[in-house]
Amino acid sequence: MKEYSSIIHYVLKILEKRGKDITGSVLNVGSAQDRFLYTRFFPKATRYRTLDIRGEFKPDVIADVQNMPEVETDGEDCVIAAFMIYQVPDVRAALREFQRVLKPGGILFVTFTHTRGSYRIRTFTHTDALRLSEEFFTIAEESKEDIGTFVVAINDK
């Protein structure tokens, strides 16, 4: 947990601030066992689901974020993609899928890591993280933290 020091603190602060206003459906992708328990930040959500490529932690949806037909187009008010995008081979495909499943005006919370680790297949500079996000979304808020960038993006498709 020490590795995530400032970025996890920032993620939790923003989820606490913004999550309380989300009243629809929330999809936490790459959630494994939802170890940070993000669900608590969405008290007004009508639905909160977890999605992971592996079924071992019993997510609500088993799917690959690069192509997730199991998730309805324009069906989500919020997507959380925290601490997982560094494991995705085709990041643009994942962002395109997040855009597809988010309703217009929906919110994406996404982290991009800058540092290498044994389980990370890629890293992103702060500039790269912002450029990738802007290809698909309007950035509402961003922060460069110790090991990565956290972006709050709006689906304005």
N, C-alpha and C positions, 0 to 999 in steps of 0.2 A: 504493500500500500504506500510505502514511503516514496516509491517511484512516481506516483501520481500526485504528489503533494499539492502543488499550486493549481494544476489543471483540474483535478477532481474537486478541489474546494470551489473553484470558479464554476464548474459544471453544476454542482449542487446548489450554489447560490442562484444561478440563473434559472434552473428548474424550479426552485422554490418561488422565485419572483414571477415567472411567466406561466408555470404549470397550473396555478390556481385558477386561471382564467379560461382554460381549455375545457369545453363542455362536451365535446364529442368523443371520437374514437382515437386512442393512442396506440401506436405500434412501436414496440421496443425491439429493434432488429439487432441480430448478433448478440442477443441478450444472455445466452447460456442460462445461467441460473439467476439472472437479474441480481447479481451480488450487491449492487449499490441500492437496491430496492427503490427504484425510481417511481414506482406506482404511488408512493405516499405523496408525491408532489402534484398529483392530478386528482384532487378530491371531487371535482365536478365532472370528471370524464364518465361518459356512459358506458365505455368499453375500454379495457386496457388489456392488450395482448402482447405476448412475447413471441419472437421469431428467431430461429437459429437454424443453421444448416445441419446441425447434429441433433439427434433426438434424445441423447443420453440425459439431458437435464429436463426433459419433458416440456419443451416450449409449447405454446398454444398452436403455433404454425411451424412446420418443418419446411424450409425453403432456402434457396440460394438467393441472396439479395441482388445478384446480377440478372436474375430472371425469376420473378416470383408471381406466376399466374395464379397462385393460390390466394393472392391478395387482390381485392377488387379495385379497379380503376376509380379514382376520385372517392375512395372509401374512408380515408383517414384524415383526421384533423391535425394530427401530429405524428411525426416519426422521430424516434430517438435512435441515433447511430453513434453511440459513444464507445470509444475504445475498441473499435472493430474494423474500421475502414482500412487499416494498415494490413489486414489479412486478405483483402479482396483483390484478386488478380486484375480485374477490369473495373477500376473505380468509376469511370464515366458510365459504364453500364449500370452500376449500382445507383449512382446519382440520378440517372434517367429513370430507373425504376422507382426511386423515392418520389420523383416529380410526378410520375404516372399515378401512384397510389394516393398521393396527397390531394385533397380537395383544393380548388383554387383558394388562395389565402391561407392554406395550411402551413404549419410551421415545422421546419426540420432543425433538430439539434444535432450537430455532427462534430466529432473531434478528428483532427489530423495530427499524427505524432511526428516530431522532428528527430527524435533519437532512435537509434537502432537497438534492437533487442533480439533475443533468440527466436521469439515467436512472431516477430514483425517481418513481413516480406517486403515492405516498402516504407519509406519515410517521405515527408513533405516539408518543404520550406514554408514559411508563413505566406509568402507571395504565391506559391503554387496552390496552397490550400484555398486562398481567396479566389484565385483565377478559376480553379475547378468549380468552386461553389457558384461563382457568378455565371458560369456557362449554363446553369439550369435554374438558378434562383436569384432573388434579390436579397442581399445580405442586410439584415436588420441590426445585427450586432456581431462583433468579433473581438477576440482577445488572444494575444500571444502569451502563452504561459511557459513554465519551465521546460516541459517536454513536448509541447504541441500548441496547436491553434484550436480554439473552440469557436464555432460559427453557429449563429442563430439565423436561419434563412427562411424567407417567405416564398411560397409557390405562387408566382404571379403569371402562370401560363395562360 
